[in-house]
């Protein structure tokens, strides 16, 4: 095999940021299922390893948000490492390093990585690589974890990807014949050909009847970026798995499934009523997860595995949960309580959710304080907080540990990089230990405001700046100015903007 082991290496990965990778989020998810997390409290020093760190933006933002942590990113693609190291230097980060390495080599000799990390994460890697590399990934993750450490692994799953497997197969056949230079075109061609094979809505083909969701997925292909299409589908090792398959492979390396970083999935009572009893009746954990995925047509999982469980008594769990600090995020008031989850639309009793948000509207509070103020039961508050975190209405509070001066420097550098044309779309939110989405349009509006522009002058500045970059605006600029003005106080509260 060549050095890339069948992974598509002719282009770089997208620069994404994923909230579920934050240590505070991982700790909370672990606690929901009774595991004492690797850190005894927020602000404690820790070591964090990302396997397949890609362009490095997400890991750099975590390093900036958690100055007490020591972060290492490993990737086999030299372009990714060059970009990541340069970005870390531009952001002025001293608690992060990036290493170009192959999982196969490191798995056989992990060296200083062995048993040295509280957290090991692999986002979007496991089902995009060939079987030997996947085996090495899991072996390395287990070797790099401290006992009691958390391994986060996200991956594509069946049955949700069954329909798309036909598209990936056809696209890969066309790519092999046309070469990497036309790879994106090959997958666009595959989408067009498959769409034709589905027949019409009025007269669907046998394929359309067997895979009713395929038409909707194919309709999205023309709007998706070429970088995403290639990194998602153009790998020889592309192979979604049933959940039991990956859990069994992890178990062979002493990695035991514990919880989901997709927080609502830890509450089976949120499943639709017509499937809930069947799933809950299963006593075997692997069978239960399998039935759950089949019931909801699961397509993507964010699983947490443990190398040794530090179980908690009810008293210890209550005490540790009570120490978690929470705060309101960018959450406008709402009268209805409804959440989009992988289990479907989930609704709650509005008064209870509003009671929790009203408590936090007075300022950040610990979970224990919210529990005392609301007089809710611990299990109910855990579920409410999980759904509000999932919806982005709540975040964790890191004010006592954050380095706001460093965060300002990081964000100023990111603003400059976005303005220069880098395809980043996030700024650091030090108060919550996370990031927020921040678009090029918002960067240009902020730039205009700093020049003391307003009203029509600010609108014209936005239009002129976009034109100079070869871009244009869809619609009128006035609503964008209004939305950005409304958003700024919340960004300031999170430490994103001064």
Protein Blocks (a to p, Z undefined) as FASTA:
>chain_A
ZZknopafkbccdddddfklpmklmmmmmmmnopacfbfbghiacddddehjlnolmmmm
mmmmmmmbccddddfblklmmmmmmmmmmnopakbccddddfklmmmmnmjmnopafbdc
dehklmmccfklmmmmmmmmmmmpcghiacdddddddfklmmmmmmmmmmmmmmmmnojk
lmmmmmmmmmmmmmmmnopfklccfklmmmmmlmmmmmmmmmpcfklmmmmmmpfklccd
dfklmmmmmmmnopacfbdfblmlmmmklpcfklmmmmmmpmblklmmmmmmmmnopabd
cddddehiadddfklmmmmmmmpccddddddddfbdcdddfkbpcdddfklmmmmmmmmm
noccdfklmmmmnopafklmmmmmmmmmmnopaccdfklmpcfklmmmmmmmmmmmmmno
pacfbdcdfknopacdddfklmmmmmmmmnopahjllmmmmmmmmmmnopacedjfklmm
mmmmmmmmmmmmnomaZZ
